[in-house]
Amino acid sequence: MKEAFENYLNQYTQLSDEEMRQILDLATTRKLKRNEALLSAGQICRHKIFVLSGMLRNYAVKEDGSEHILQFSPESSWTLDVESYDSQQPAKYNIAAIEPTEVLLWNKADFDGLIAGLPQFKQHSQQLISRNIYNSRQRILTALSGSPEEKYEDFVKTYPTLLSRLPLRMIAAYLGVSIKTLTRLRHNQLQ
């Protein structure tokens, strides 16, 4: 499975085989079952996470038990609770597998060492941060100003391959709409 990560690095960086080996040597692999938590609110996020296969979700749980999904992380994507990771304070969010998932994990000290020692990897990391900031700003704007129809259209356009992999309740929790509203939107779209 680590080949998937090597393919990813080859696609987005110009790292040498030795540099890739350095990065992979510091990673640990973990397999998660469907719905298994990788990080729970209250724990400290101690790892950068790369999804080799499957899909994760970052989410918060309200007092009434409902979820607000902040992010889906399918294969070949990175995730973490950034505030908890950076400050080493308890996480406010949860990260769990939506389907059977395999991830690579790097602890903070090792990842920081890789960034300091591998300029190409640091540049790639900075590009990811910039892209995540841009995507987050777009998501916030859509969430604040978009109608339910616009939110759903944006989701379909942004994540067309995820529609068949996600339960409706998770898509609704991501969009901030009820399942009833989402069902209506999907029905209208089909017609």
Secondary structure, DSSP 8 states (H G I E B T S, - for coil): -HHHHHHHHHHH----HHHHHHHHHT-EEEEE-TT-EEE-TTSB--EEEEEEESEEEEEEE-TTS-EEEEEEEETT-EE--HHHHHHT-B-SSEEEESSSEEEEEEEHHHHHHHHHH-HHHHHHHHHHHHHHHHHHHHHHHHHHH--HHHHHHHHHHH-TTTTTTS-HHHHHHHHT--HHHHHHHHHHHH-
